[in-house]
């Protein structure tokens, strides 16, 4: 199992949100590059970055920061937020992104998702952001009414090899991940599952690891010091019980 520390970007700043509410945005670090360096030093092998402006409006104002993180630190980066066309994918892969996350576009444009998976394969992850069992899009603002398990089965049938599942109701609360929904998802699909939202303690990571979840994204708990990233990486790998 992998641990993916998260760097969320809004207005070119490293921020966190509470339950996906843009009104709660607050800065948590001065530099994305220095934050990435700390994550790499702690043993992270892949950094999860989100362009929140892109997720909400489709703009790409934070991509220069992503490029700088990759160029300066050599980090492998997984990027989501505002990637909605094949040109967007060509651009982010061209700047060195390792894996791109398709969220709103995967829901709203199945032809694009199919084409992206056909061209890029395992370098595409599908983000499933859910609230009360229903898939949300556009920075978590729009409720599609689509049950997340139905959508997960659909994208796997199209060739998705990685699903990133976020329970919006847990995001930023440090209350633990949605084990029930993740267990249901694990029963439904064979592709890789990345847990996001609420991952807070080493025990959370042990439980996710033992239930067959492939990776976990950690954010607020690391920034507040509640979770030691180095120990989290060790537990995920089974090197520390």
C-alpha positions, 0 to 999 in steps of 0.5 A: 500500500502507498501513502500519497500526501496531498498538496491542494492549490488555490490562487497559487497557494497551498491550502486546505478546505473543510468538507470541500467548501471553498468558503473554508479555504485556508493557507497551510504552507508557504511553498509547494516546492518545500512542502513536496521536499518534506514529503519526499524526505519522509519517504513518499513516492508519489505526491497527490496534487489538486488544482482547486481552481481548475476543479471549480472553473476549468482554469489552469492557473496553478499548473506552473506551480505543479511544473516547478514542483516536478522540475525542482524536486524530481517528485512523481506527481499525480494531478487532478483538477480541471483536466477536461480535454485531450489537450489538457492531458497532453499538456500535463503529461508534457510537463512531467505529471506521472498520473492524471486524475479525471473527475468531472470530465469522467462523469460528464464526458464518457467519450473523453474518458474512453479516449483518454483510457485508450491512449494513456492507460494506467496513467489515468486515474478516475476520481469518484467524489461522493456525498451521501452515496452520490457522485459529485462534480465541479469541485464537489458543487454539483450532485449528479444523482449517480450512485458511486458504485454504479459509476465505479463499475462503469469506469472499470468496464471502460478500462480504468485501472485506478479509482480515487474515492473521496467521501466528501463528508469526511474530508478535512474532518480528521474523523477517519475514512469511510470504511463502509463505502470503501469496503463496498467499493473493494467488493465491486471492482478489481482495479486499484483503489485509492482512499481519500478523505478523513485518513488521520491515524496509523490505525486508519492506515492499518485498517485500509491496508488490511482490507486491500486498499491500494493507497491512501491520500493524506492531507490535513492530518499531516499538516496539523502534525496529527499524523507522522508521514514517515511512520504512515509510509512505514505502516502502509508498507508493512515495515511498522505494525 
